């Protein structure tokens, strides 16, 4: 099965980041665009004034969104060199950061038996499945908590681009190891070696089952962003980005995650927590049934509220809490 890396997404269609973000998320409230232009002056030409007299940008403009992301990464994460190829996915940073912070809370339950707190430092090893050209989860994870990342992808362009991002930012060097997945039909096999131990894995899987379905999703997002505009705008394909391998896979999200569960059982003693985003709530129950059939000892569903959007992280472990504490101490 071919491993698509990322589903389409963009920052919120207003200058206000979604309500309900994790308390440690740095992107609370409105985007402080005036401050961001000081860090990244090239953002300034994209600023416009909304009807309330507030600074904003055109979130249907691909270049404006790309520049906003560059500014956010420079301002909050000290990543000053970040560029992705044309047509590749430009992720919404506040939502991506939420996943990292909720993952930190999850790791706290297995790393501190008496006083739960997010574990920090390079002793924490995390595997990002499908890191994409943007390498966004490893960037946020290393800069927020000092974790060590392995970032995998099947797409050679994504791998090359992510490696350039790491090599050109001193703060990321020696913290992120980008690996090419040698077998497009596999997820963990070929990446997790016999000697590897990971505190967690994370993934933002594709949720479309076909390119037609992916295009329909992009069209809906495009119409939402441009609902107040009378003039015609460019094609949504350009601005919502994402390569074929990033947007969809045969069987969609449910098939991909079922394969992930099957493969995860093979590495039960090498990973403390397996996790993945699940976009469709209806997929949770069949996935939980499969996890129970595979003898997962812990299963959690972590809800993340971002404005009106509800997303969820499915987490599972083949270790009991007591075994996890022992796993951490013996690492």
ChimeraX attribute file (.defattr): number of C-alpha atoms within 10 A of each C-alpha:
attribute: neighborCount
match mode: 1-to-1
recipient: residues
	/A:1	14
	/A:2	15
	/A:3	24
	/A:4	30
	/A:5	28
	/A:6	28
	/A:7	24
	/A:8	23
	/A:9	18
	/A:10	22
	/A:11	21
	/A:12	17
	/A:13	17
	/A:14	15
	/A:15	19
	/A:16	15
	/A:17	21
	/A:18	21
	/A:19	15
	/A:20	17
	/A:21	22
	/A:22	20
	/A:23	11
	/A:24	12
	/A:25	18
	/A:26	14
	/A:27	22
	/A:28	17
	/A:29	13
	/A:30	14
	/A:31	17
	/A:32	15
	/A:33	21
	/A:34	15
	/A:35	12
	/A:36	21
	/A:37	20
	/A:38	13
	/A:39	19
	/A:40	20
	/A:41	13
	/A:42	15
	/A:43	23
	/A:44	17
	/A:45	10
	/A:46	18
	/A:47	17
	/A:48	12
	/A:49	11
	/A:50	13
	/A:51	6
	/A:52	6
	/A:53	8
	/A:54	11
	/A:55	17
	/A:56	20
	/A:57	21
	/A:58	19
	/A:59	22
	/A:60	24
	/A:61	17
	/A:62	20
	/A:63	15
	/A:64	20
	/A:65	22
	/A:66	22
	/A:67	20
	/A:68	27
	/A:69	22
	/A:70	21
	/A:71	26
	/A:72	23
	/A:73	22
	/A:74	17
	/A:75	17
	/A:76	15
	/A:77	17
	/A:78	17
	/A:79	22
	/A:80	19
	/A:81	15
	/A:82	23
	/A:83	17
	/A:84	19
	/A:85	13
	/A:86	14
	/A:87	14
	/A:88	22
	/A:89	25
	/A:90	27
	/A:91	24
	/A:92	19
	/A:93	21
	/A:94	22
	/A:95	23
	/A:96	16
	/A:97	23
	/A:98	23
	/A:99	29
	/A:100	21
	/A:101	21
	/A:102	20
	/A:103	21
	/A:104	19
	/A:105	15
	/A:106	21
	/A:107	22
	/A:108	17
	/A:109	18
	/A:110	24
	/A:111	23
	/A:112	14
	/A:113	13
	/A:114	7
	/A:115	9
	/A:116	14
	/A:117	16
	/A:118	18
	/A:119	20
	/A:120	17
	/A:121	12
	/A:122	15
	/A:123	13
	/A:124	21
	/A:125	19
	/A:126	27
	/A:127	28
	/A:128	23
	/A:129	27
	/A:130	30
	/A:131	27
	/A:132	34
	/A:133	28
	/A:134	22
	/A:135	26
	/A:136	20
	/A:137	26
	/A:138	28
	/A:139	24
	/A:140	23
	/A:141	25
	/A:142	23
	/A:143	17
	/A:144	20
	/A:145	17
	/A:146	21
	/A:147	22
	/A:148	23
	/A:149	26
	/A:150	20
	/A:151	27
	/A:152	26
	/A:153	28
	/A:154	25
	/A:155	22
	/A:156	14
	/A:157	15
	/A:158	24
	/A:159	23
	/A:160	16
	/A:161	20
	/A:162	28
	/A:163	19
	/A:164	17
	/A:165	22
	/A:166	23
	/A:167	15
	/A:168	14
	/A:169	14
	/A:170	14
	/A:171	18
	/A:172	21
	/A:173	13
	/A:174	12
	/A:175	21
	/A:176	24
	/A:177	17
	/A:178	24
	/A:179	21
	/A:180	18
	/A:181	23
	/A:182	15
	/A:183	15
	/A:184	14
	/A:185	12
	/A:186	17
	/A:187	26
	/A:188	18
	/A:189	15
	/A:190	12
	/A:191	20
	/A:192	16
	/A:193	11
	/A:194	8
	/A:195	6
	/A:196	11
	/A:197	20
	/A:198	23
	/A:199	22
	/A:200	24
	/A:201	23
	/A:202	24
	/A:203	22
	/A:204	25
	/A:205	26
	/A:206	28
	/A:207	28
	/A:208	24
	/A:209	18
	/A:210	15
	/A:211	15
	/A:212	11
	/A:213	15
	/A:214	21
	/A:215	16
	/A:216	13
	/A:217	15
	/A:218	21
	/A:219	16
	/A:220	11
	/A:221	19
	/A:222	20
	/A:223	13
	/A:224	12
	/A:225	17
	/A:226	16
	/A:227	9
	/A:228	8
	/A:229	9
	/A:230	7
	/A:231	6
	/A:232	7
	/A:233	11
	/A:234	11
	/A:235	12
	/A:236	20
	/A:237	14
	/A:238	15
	/A:239	25
	/A:240	25
	/A:241	23
	/A:242	26
	/A:243	18
	/A:244	16
	/A:245	19
	/A:246	25
	/A:247	25
	/A:248	29
	/A:249	23
	/A:250	18
	/A:251	13
	/A:252	18
	/A:253	23
	/A:254	23
	/A:255	16
	/A:256	22
	/A:257	22
	/A:258	16
	/A:259	14
	/A:260	18
	/A:261	20
	/A:262	13
	/A:263	15
	/A:264	25
	/A:265	18
	/A:266	11
	/A:267	20
	/A:268	15
	/A:269	16
	/A:270	21
	/A:271	24
	/A:272	27
	/A:273	25
	/A:274	25
	/A:275	25
	/A:276	21
	/A:277	23
	/A:278	24
	/A:279	19
	/A:280	13
	/A:281	10
	/A:282	10
	/A:283	14
	/A:284	16
	/A:285	10
	/A:286	12
	/A:287	18
	/A:288	20
	/A:289	12
	/A:290	14
	/A:291	22
	/A:292	14
	/A:293	9
	/A:294	14
	/A:295	13
	/A:296	20
	/A:297	13
	/A:298	15
	/A:299	17
	/A:300	14
	/A:301	16
	/A:302	17
	/A:303	15
	/A:304	19
	/A:305	17
	/A:306	18
	/A:307	12
	/A:308	9
	/A:309	10
	/A:310	13
	/A:311	17
	/A:312	19
	/A:313	22
	/A:314	19
	/A:315	21
	/A:316	23
	/A:317	24
	/A:318	24
	/A:319	20
	/A:320	14
	/A:321	17
	/A:322	10
	/A:323	14
	/A:324	23
	/A:325	18
	/A:326	14
	/A:327	19
	/A:328	16
	/A:329	9
	/A:330	7
	/A:331	12
